[in-house]
Structures are given as C-alpha cells and as structure tokens.
Amino acid sequence: MQYRKLGDSDLNVSAVCLGTMTFGDQNTQTEAHEQLNYAQAQGINFIDTAEMYPVPPKSETFTRTETILGHWLRNQARDKIILGSKVAGRNRGLNWIRNGDDTLTKANIRSAIHDSLKRLQTDYIDLYQLHWPERNVPLFGQYQFDPKLEQDTQGNQKAWVSIHTQLETLAELIQEGKVRAIGLSNEQPWGILEFLRISKEYNLPRIATLQNSYHLMNRTIDFGISEILYRENVSLLAYSPLAFGHLTAKYIDNPQAKGRVNQFLGYAQRYNKPNVAIASAAYAKLARDHGLTPTQLALSFVMHRWCVTSTIIGATSMIQLKENIAAWKTKLSSEVLQEIEKLHLAITNPAP
C-alpha cells in the first residue's frame, strides 16, 4: 500500500480509504468490524464516515455508522488510524438532524462534532469535512446551477452562513484539539476558491481535501477543479468509484441483481440518466476484452489517476471488499487507457 500526504496537513493516508456508509443498514456491526479488520491488515489506515450515515439517510438509521465504528475504534491504537467524518449541511430535507436546523452555524457545527466524538469514542477527528455546501449549488445528480433557488417563495434572497464563519468555527475546533485538518465535500469550483481565499486573507485554517464523486462515468473533476487541486495543493478523495455498482456491470448482466440500485429504488438520481446503462455496458466490454473484470478497470482507473490522492471504496460483502482492495495492484496498460479516453469522449459524463 502507498501512503500520501493530504494537502498541507501532516496527515499521511493510504491510497485506498475504507468507506463506511453501509454500516448500520446493509452491514451489521459484526460484518462492519470484519471489514475494518481486513482493511487494516491490508495496510489501509484511512477510514471515512459521516454523522448522517448510513446511506441512504433515514431517521431510523441516522448515526448508526459512527456508533458501530466507535465500538471498533476504542480497541485500536488511535494514532495509527486516520479518521475522517463530516457534518451534514442544509437543503437536503434531513429533518431529523438537529431537529431540522441544518445550517452550518457555529452552534450546529460544534454540536455535530460533540456528538460525533461521543459516538466514535475518540477525542479528535483527523479530517473533519463539510458534507456539502451551505449555499445553493447543484448536488447529487443535479447538473445545472439554478439562480432561482437563491430566493424564497416571497422573492427574498435566502441567507446562508458565510464561509468566513464556517472557517472560524473550524479554526476553534483545531485550536481545541478536536480536529487536525479540514476538508470540503461535494463542493464546486467557486466554493473551493472562496475557502482558499478567505483562509489566506484572514489567517484561518486551509482546506486540505476535497471529497467529490469521481469515476469513469463522472469525470467532471477533470475540467476546472483538477487544476485548482494541482495549483493549490488540495487532495482529492474520490468517492463512488464504482458508480453505485453500475461500473461492476452487475446491473447489465442482471437488471434485478442484489444491490443498492434495486434495494433503494428511487435513490441516487445521478444514475437515472439516459446513457448510464450504455456507458456501463461499454466499459464492461472494454474490461473483459482485455482480460479484466469491470471492477478492476473502474477502480484501477481512479486509484492511479494523477489527481486522486485516496480512493474511497465500500462493500457489503467480504468478497466485494477483497476484490476492491486488490484492484490497487492492477495497472492499466496504455492501450486500455487510450480506449477509456475514446469511450469518455463518445459518452462524456453520463452520471454527473
């Protein structure tokens, strides 16, 4: 396993990160701990979670993932684990979080981390991230910015907690030793640059990471954001590298296959788009034509992409987990990479 530094922080993480969003819904605590133990034995020191997990978010399962993770974490050498978690934001209809007050105010961020630390049974979180922007942005399958959403039903401009206030709160948490580094998730170019500008102008903590979706069917990072990451030394944590299982080809081979798409019907609108099945089939054929599994092709592409610091993988079974971690050892040939680019140009970002 290879280890890489997150931005300007002092955190060194494995190139593969274990995602935990299935813990507490699709996976029991026993299954989750088996996954964690196996991942650790393979050299993975980076674990990603969030206060709203498991996914899809539900009032009856909210916080289970952190609780399950905490039961495991208390028996580990804490300094050997790089733990990332996230505070949920507004505009997602998660009314069970903080009684519906989902703004990123100082009080709410402090409340969120207090509760997360308690569930995780630890004194600090290595990487604390804002799960999605406070302001109006296209998210989770939306692909166009809509200025109309800047106003309420009366035509008044909606207020949102300023980036400066958010950074001030995160600075306090760092000073108190509750957080080591900070990051963004599901963020857009304007937001990334504003966080960087304000942190520099007001001597506030600098973001170390960006956690966004990145896979063969969603390479929107490559245009614009990748340059920001490169020039500003911000590390990309790529999530959903298998596109909710679509890039494993299991839904092509068997449309009724067991998995998140069929278990949680109607969830994840970013994959309910016209060319997703076409692209899935094309990438699966490319993989098999070259003696690879579709999973190997999809994961290896992301894991070894120049702009990716760590790839967040997840699984509901040990068989899946072992294949996903093993994909790190797969290196795609220049011929395969060229074929990927041809497909990308023919079917560009079908699941943004």
N, C-alpha and C positions, 0 to 999 in steps of 0.2 A: 504494500500500500504506500502511496505517496502522500506527503503532507505539505500543506501550503498555507501561507500566511493570509489572514483576512485583512485586506486593505492596509491601513496604517496602524492597526491594532497589534497586540502581542499574542494574538491567538493563532495557533497553528493547528489546522484541521485536516482530517483525512479527505482525500479527493472524492470519496464516496461518503455520503451522510445518510444515516438511517432516519427516514420519516416515520412518524408515529400516528398519523391521522386515522388509522383503522383500529387503534387500541381502544377498547371500551364499547365497540359496536360490532365490527366484523371479527375482532380478535378478543379473546378473553385475557385476563391478567396472566394466566399460565402461559398462553401462547405468546403474549407480548414479551414476557421475560425470556422465553426461549429464543425469540428473535434477537433481543438485546444481547443475550449472552453469546449467540453465534456471531453477530456482527462485531462485537468487541473482540472475539477470538480471531477474526479476520483482519484486525488492525483498524477497524473503524472507531474513531474516538469522538465523532461529531453526531449529535442527536438533535433532531428538530421537532418541536412541538408547538402548541399554542393553547391559550386559555379556552378557546371555543371548540377545540377538538373533542370528540371525533367528528369526521366529515362524512356525510352531510350534517351540518349543525342542527341539533334538535334540543328542545328544552329538557327532555328526559335524559339525555346523554352528556350534555354540556359539562365540562371539567373532568370527565372520567379519564381522559388520556393522561393529563398531568398527574392525577391521583395514582394511576397504575404505574406511571414512570417513577413517581416518588417512592413507591414501595420497593422498586428495584434500585434506585439511586442511593438510598440510605445505606445499602450494603456494599457500595463501590468506593474505591479510592477517588474522592471527589475531584482531586486535582488532575486526574487522568482523563476526565470527561469534559468535552466542550459541549455545553448545553445551550441550545437556542430556544427561546419561546417568543410569543407575540401577544400584544394587546389588541383586542378587537376594536374596530372603529365604527363609524356611523353609516347610515343609509343602506343597511343590509337587512333590516327588519328582524334583528335578533332581540326581540323584546324581553327575553329572559335574562339578558346580560345587564347587570347593574340596574335592574328594574326599568329597562328601556332607555336609560340615559347613556347613550353610546358615543357621546362626543369625547374627544381626546383632551379634555380639560386636565389641569394639574391634579385635581382631586380624583378623577377617574383613572388616570394612569397610575397614580400612587395606590389606589385601591386595587387595581388589577394586579400589580406586581406583588403587593402584600399577600393577596390570595394565592397567586401562582407559587410564590416561595413556600407558602404553607403546604400546598398540595404536593409540591415537588420535594419537600422535606430537605431543603437546602437553604443556605444563607445568601446565595447570589446566583444570578443567571449570567452566563458568559456573554451571550449575544441576545440583546433584547430588541425586538423589532416591532415596528408599527405595521399591523397586519394588512392594512390598506389605507389609502389616503383619507384624511378628514374631509377634504373638499370633494366637489363634484368631478368625477373622472369616469371614463368608460372602464368597466370592470368585468372579469369573469365571463367573457364571451361577447360583451358589448364591444363594438369596434369603431364607434364614432363618438366624438365629443359633442355633447348637446348643450349649447348655451342656455336653452330654455329651462334647464334644470337648475340654473343659478337662482331662479326666482320661486317664491312660494305661490300658492293659489291666489293670493291677493296681488301678485305682481311685485312684491317686495324682495329685495336682494337677500338671499339666505346668508346667515352668518356662519362662519366656521372658525374653529380655534386656530390661531395663527401658527405657522411653522416655528416662529420665534418662541412662542410659549411652549410648544411641544419640546423643542430642544432645551429650553431652560429646565423643564421638568426632568428630562433625561439626564441633564448635567447634574442635578441634585442627586439622582439615584446613583450615578457613577461616584460622586463625591462621598456618598454614604456607604459605598462598597457593595451595593446591591446589584450592580451591573458593571461589566467590564468593557463592553463595546456595544455599539448600537447599529441598527440597520433598518432598511425600508423593505416593504414587500408590496407587490402589485402596484408599483409606482410607475409614473410616466416621466418623460424627459424633463418637463418644466419643473416638476416636483423635486427630482433628483438635483437639478442645478440650484434650485432655491435652497434646499437643505445645505448644500455645499457653500453657497454664497453667504447665507446667514450665519453658519457656523464660523466661517472665516471672519466676517465683519464684526461679530460680537464675541469672538473668542469662546465659542460654545463647542461641545463635542462634535466631532466629524463622523459622518456615517462611514462604516467600514464595508457594508454589504448591501446588495440588492437581491431580494429573493423574488424572482418572477418565473412564470411559466416559460419553458424553452424546450422544444422538441422538433422533430422532423416536420411536423405539421403546423408549428408555430415558431417561426424564426424572426418575429418582429423585433427582437433584441438586436439583430444583425444590422438593422438600418437605424442609425442615430444613437441608440442607447449604448451600443458596443463601443463607440468612440468615446463617449463620456466615461465609461468604465475604465477604458485604457488610459485616457489622459488624466483622470482624476484618481486613479488607483483605488477604485471601488470594486470589490469582489462580487462576482455573480454566483448566486446559489440557485441552480436550475431545478425547478420543481416540475412534476408531471412529465418526466422524460419519456414515459410510455403512453402519454395522452389518455389517461384513464383506462388503459388496457387496449385502446384501439390499435396501437402500434405493435402489439403482440400477435395480431391477426386472429385472435380467438373469436372475435365477432364476425370476421369474414368467413372463417371456417365453419362457424356455428352461430348464427344470429341469436340463438337462445342460450348461449354459453353463460355459465355462472360468473358473475362479476358485478362491479359497481354499476355499469350501464343498465343492466337488467334488474338489479336489486333495488336501485334507487331511480325508478323511472321518472323522467322529467327533470332530473337534476343535471347540472353541468351543461348549460345551454351552449357553451362554446363548441361542443361536439355535435350539436344538432344542426349541422350546416351541410349544404349540398355535396361538397366534394370530399368530405371526411372519409366515406367508405371507399371512394375511388382512390384517394391517396393511400389509405391503409392497405388496400389490395396491391397497389403498385409497389410500395416499399416492401411488402411481404414477398412479392415475386422477386424483387431485386435481391433480397437477402437469400432466399432459397436458391436462386440461380448461382449464387457464389458460395454455397455450402454453409451458410449462416442461418441461424434462427432469426425471425423478425425481431425478437427481443434483443439479441446480440447486436444487430445492426443499429437499432434505435438507441440503445444505451451507450454503445461504444462511440457513436457519433457525438453524443452530448458530452460524455465523460472526457473525451480527448479534444474537445473544441477549445481553441485558444482562449476564448473569452470566458470560459467556465472555470471557476475555482473549485467548487464542490457540487456534485450531482446528488440530489435528494431522491433516494429510492424508497419504495414502500412495498409491502407484500401482505397477503392474507394467509399464506401458507409457507412452510419452510422450503418446499420445493421451489416456489417462486423466488423467495429470498436468496437462496443459494445461486440460482441462475442469474439473478440481478447483480449480485456482488461479483460473481465470476466474470461477468461481462467486462469488468475493468481490465481483464487480461487480454481481451480481444482488441486487436488493432486492425482497422480497416485499411485495405490497400488503396493506392492512389486511383486505381481503376474504379473501385467501388465508390470512392469519394466523388469522382467525376460523374458517375452515374447518379449519385444522390443530387448533385447540383443540377443535372438535366431535369430530373423529376421536380426539383424545387422550382425551377423556372417555368415548368409546364403546369404545375399545380401549386401555386405560391400561397403559403399560409392559409390552408383551408380551415384551420381551427384557431383563429387569433384570440 
